[in-house]
Amino acid sequence: MKKLFVLLLLAAFTKGIYAQELDSLKAIMDKKNAPEKVESQAGSSFAPVIVEEDGDEVKVRIMDKELVKVVESGDTTYVKVGDRGIIQVIDQPDSTRIRVGDKEISIAERDNDADIRFYDIDDDDNRIKNPKFRGHWAGFEWGINNFLDDDLTISREGDDLFMDINTGRSWAINLNVAQYSLGFGTSHFGALTGLGLEFNNYYFDRDNSILEVNDYVVVDSLIGNIAKSKLTSTFIRVPLILEVQFPNTIRSRRVFISVGIVAGMKLGSHTKVVYKDENGKNKDKNKDDFNISPFRYGLTARIGFGTLSIFGDYYFTPMFVKEKGPELHPFSLGLAMTF
């Protein structure tokens, strides 16, 4: 009973595919388009339908056009019809599964009856193609920003007090727009690189901003009803990351850990102060480089499941050029969602 259903379903699947191939097959078999010597070769030595068998692989060709290709691998049979698609048949002792694209039909024998069910297949569960490593970089990241000093603290004292940051309002927003993955012979381990944009906001915890005076970053004390004051920087960045994924065969159901380095180049920076006076709310924006390091590098790491993860970035390069500002190292910590 099960095999009968399999044959009927395969016939239904291939009917539509075969119909699309029919025009080209007719052209091949059309006498008007056939070679002039076909009739003279119509003897026993000429075969318009050719079956080629090589181990577990069988090909059916009509003249020079491949119509069907069948490959057996373990309990799985792959059937390719023309250039239109692949049918995957997984034959097991008590059930048979047929996959076409992202659809699957399961046929199981239950007390001499056939139990037929239909499923949608996760793209990463489609094993028709050879598994390839695909890392986790491209996507969207949101987190908090702050600085670490040489004592690995986030609290500022003394001359650096003006760089005390309100961590809860200081956000890092990263958009990683490109990714290239390189597997090391498996879909579970590999390296990746890419391209991303990093937008950083640093909200000052006190009523101050910063200025560059005599080529050094100093405090800009603010007077009045200050609503907010922040420093914003934008970087383009490139990572080089090693990643391991385990244990599931489906990428969207794996735990992954990735560690690597990330390098950035500054695109711009500015300060913004919002205050209120008798005329209402006002905004002052000052675009400057503020001696922010134009290039920087550091560590990046992620741990997650599926498409969600926790990320952390720490830059060895100080926020400001050496001896032109406080010795502070930026870091960010947050959540990431990969594409």
Secondary structure, DSSP 8 states (H G I E B T S, - for coil): -HHHHHHHHHHHHHHHHHHHHHHHHHHHH-TTTS-TTTGGG-STT--SEEEEEETTEEEEEETTEEEEEEEEETTEEEEEETTTEEEEEEEETTEEEEEETTEEEEEEEETTEEEEEEEE--GGG-TTS------S-SEEEEEEEEEE-TTS-S---GGGGGG-B-GGG-EEEEEEEEEEEEESSSSSEEEEEEEEEEEEEEEBSSSEEEEEETTEEEEEE--SEEEEEEEEEEEEEEEEEEEEEES-SSGGG-EEEEEEEEEEEEEEEEEEEEEEETTEEEEEEEE--TTB-SEEEEEEEEEEETTEEEEEEEESS-SB-TTSS---EEEEEEEEEE-
